[in-house]
Amino acid sequence: MLTRASPVFKAMLAPKFKGGAALATNASVEIPLPDDDPRLLLVLCKVIHLSYGDDMPATMPEKDILAMAQLCDKYACTPVLRPFFHAWVVGALPSANHDDRLILLEAAVIIGVDSITKSIVVDMVFHSTRDDCVSLGIRTAINNLMWSFQKIMDNCVQWWMDQPRCGGCQKDCRVGMLRANTILTTLQECGIWPLSNSSLTIGQMCAKVKHIRLRDALPLVRCASNDGCVLDKADQDMSETERLFAEWAEWIAKVIADMELN
């Protein structure tokens, strides 16, 4: 079984090597492997011999997952453990920090399963800050996504700042300015604004933006004009701003889930 699963073991047990020569005249042979972790080597042998059962680990620490990937790569038998790697990575991701995700990503690249690699990269984009990212590609993706939200915020704020000049309003009407200030204050309280100082991850930002509720910090008073004050539909416009933010959060989640790995 070992020789079928691993060309390295096949060579080690060939007659021209000491282990193979001894095996030709004995039912078993002992081959020292001092550089390998005996715990992980036992798991590998159990999988190769199809002798695993309830004692097969359902989860593994991130460093053990990487060590197992390196062990399989060393003996050229990564396909044997690919189904188990998927379960181990899925089990480790929810509680993994940024350094843990880098370890899992290295293991996934060694094992060579694109679906696992993509799952980890998607998780890193969602749960890493710009300061966390050592990968230029992931940092660029996060910066681009944050820039898209910057544009939405700028457009919403600018729209409200342009409102005081609607027909019939007093010339010194500040409803639009106050509403713009409300949006920025709410985003600041959520830790989103200013983006340049935000320590939120994309995932945290999406969760906050998706459920944001905009409420005026100060009571807005309608002017005496009856010719179309902006407050006639202020509540409706505030709900529209909330909807735009929520749509951005949903769009970001889809963009990340659908992104292609180069």
Secondary structure, DSSP 8 states (H G I E B T S, - for coil): -HHHH-HHHHHHTSTTSHHHHHHHHSS------TTS-HHHHHHHHHHHTT---TTS-S---HHHHHHHHHHHHHTT-HHHHHHHHHHHHHHHGGG--HHHHHHHHHHHHHHT-HHHHHHHHHHHHHH--TTT---HHHHHHHHHHHHHHHHHHHHHHHHHHTGGGSTTS-TT--HHHHHHHHHHHHHHHTT-SSGGG----HHHHHHHHHT-----SS-----S--S--GGGGHHHHHHHHHHHHHHHHHHHHHHHHH----
